[in-house]
């Protein structure tokens, strides 16, 4: 099973970037859930990213941690009500990835 079959997108191989118009750096291999998370910050003031998904469920901490580790998001400010929840915003790299990464085909 390929990364595309698993619902993952990105730049695992140099030719994938050319063939899929994906960014050459920053994204790595990205899940559809990560891409949706990043794109939700594009229309928010300051690139603020949501704590909850479109179904009202908390965004997976793994998604947030993976995006932090790649430099796609950065912590914005501490959440006094839930200190273990990270309030993040897009970095310039994250904004570029969200705008240019092609989602996987169904």
N, C-alpha and C positions, 0 to 999 in steps of 0.2 A: 504494500500500500504506500503510495507517495504522500508527500506533505499536502499536496492539493486534495487528495482523497480524504485526508484527515481534517480538512477545513482550515489549513494553515496557508499563510501567504508570506511573501517576503523575498529576501535576497540571499538564500542559502548558497546559491551558485552564481558566479558572475554573469553567466548567460541568462539566468532567470530574470535579472534586472533588465536586460535588453529586450527579451521576449515579452515580458509582462508589463513593461513601463513602470517597474517598481523602483523606489529610490535605491541608490547605490550604497548608502550607509545609514546607520541609525536604526533601521527597522529590524534587521536580522530576520528571523522567521517569526511571523506574527499570526496569532489566531484571529478569527473573525471577531470574537468577543473583545479582544484588545483593540482592534481597529474601530469597532463601534464605540468603545469607551473613549478613545482619543477623539473621534469625530464629534462626539457630543460636546466637547470643550470648544470647538471652533466657533460656535455661535454665542458662547457665554462671555460676559464681561471678564476681561483679564485671562481668558482661557480656562476658567474654573471648571474642574471636572466633577461629575456627579458622584454622590455617595450611594445612590440607588439606581438600578437599571430601569428600563421602561416598564417593567412589570411590578415595580415597587420593592424589589428585593435588593438587599445590600450588594453592591458590586464586590465581586470576589477579591479578597485581600491578595490572592496570588496574582491577579491581573494587575493590581496597583503596584505590588512589589516588583513584578517583571518589568513594567514600564519605568519604574524608578531606577532599576538596575541598568536599563539601557539608556537612561538620560532623556527619555521621552517626556517625562513629567517631573515636577519638583514639588516638594512640600510647600504649601502656601502659608498656613497658620495652624496652630494646634486647635483641636476641637475640645472645648472645655467640658461638654456633656458626655462625649465618648472619646477619651484620650487615646484609645487604641485604634480609632478610625483616622486615616490620613486624608486631610483635605488637600488636594493637589491641584496644580494648574499645568497647562502645556508649556513645555520649553519651546524654543524656536525650532529645534530638531523635531520635537513631537508634532508641532504644527505642520511642518513640512511633510512628515511621514503621513499624517492624517489627511492631508490634502492630495498627496500624490500616490499613495499605495493603492493598487488595484485589488479589490476584494476577490476572494475565490469564486469561481463559477459553481452554481449548484449542480 
